[in-house]
Amino acid sequence: MPRPSFSPPSAPLRRALCAAAAAAALLSGCGTTSGSPGDGKPAASPAKGFPVTIDNCGTRTTYKRPPARAVTIHQHPAELMLALGLKERMAGTSFPDSAVLPQLKKDFNSLPELAKKEPSFETVLEKEPDFVYGGYGSAFAENEGRSRKAFTDAGIDTYLNREYCGKKQVSVTDIYAEIRTIGTIFGVPERADKLVADLQGRIAKTEKAVKGAPAVPVFVYDSGDKTAFTPGGKSLGTELIRLAGGRNMFADLDDVFGDASWEQVVARKPEVIAIYDYAGTGSVEQKKKFLLSQPALADVPAVKNKRFVVLPLTATLVGVRAPYAVEDLARGLHPERFR
């Protein structure tokens, strides 16, 4: 795909954006501004609990006050912010890639949608944000004109989900740390602590329900026909399966994802197949139909007994969905424990 043409915003445009985002002329850049969300009034300087400095993926940012006009690129950052009660601080979102958590659906649908995929730099600027929160590394793709530097030059602060800071492996503890960091940036640490406690409680409740049950052998099918693309031992999905009372049969893959042969799948005899659900790789029903139609898989226990569980890909990312996914998985792996 040819690289799109891109010109940085002119100095007058940058000044206009900062003026729109910062009602107070005292502020040096629009990335660290806000009054009460949506009231259009300048906030006292400094805001309570501020300034705060956050190190994120090598970018160090000092916030004088909470952001007031945030744009999220990708679904899971939006869900995290909504779970923290920050809808009024959100100017828009983009790239919905799976069903939204039911309790967040109404608020999510009320947000302006900037694009079905990643929005252009110019589209983001049109929302006059003071903060951009990216879910995948592609949120700040330099070759598409959305580098973090480009936003900084426009006076806009950025934050990238910690999963894409170069870590070799993430876990549920990273989810809690992400929630607390966003809570700090937006000046709602008590809400963050409450949300973390709720999510920890959900996982603890599920672990208690499946305690003592034999670990169910699980094969995770992401996509692929010649080979099976599946999460390995460094994936968050592997940890979620363990917490749900299962065992990822390809945890020995020393990577987040990898390819497994169908002969390996047959030899490992999974009792349940977890299907990753997300846009662009076929529907869940299409994936089931493919697996059920393969003669080589006919004697695999999971296929023979049609034991499938569905796992939205967003539930395997650093966001708020994973604890809910643990319970859903556990119900599929150990239904007798939830009757």
ABEGO torsion letter per residue (X at the ends): XBBBBBBBBBAAAAAAAAAAABABAABABAAABEBBBGAGBBBBOBBBGOBBBBBBGGBBBBBABBBABBBBBEAAAAAAAAAAGAAAABAEBBGBABBBBAAAAAAAAABBBABABBBBAAAAAAAGBABBBBABAAAABAAAGABAAAAAAAGBBBBBBAAAAGBABBBAAAAAAAAAAAAAAAGBAAAAAAAAAAAAAAAAAAAAAABGBBBBBBBBBABEAABBBBBBAABAAAAAAAAAGBBBAAAABBBABBBBBAAAAAAAGBABBBBBBBBGAEBAAAAAAAAAABAAAAABAAAAAGBBBBBBAAAABBBAAAAAAAAAAAAAABAAAAX
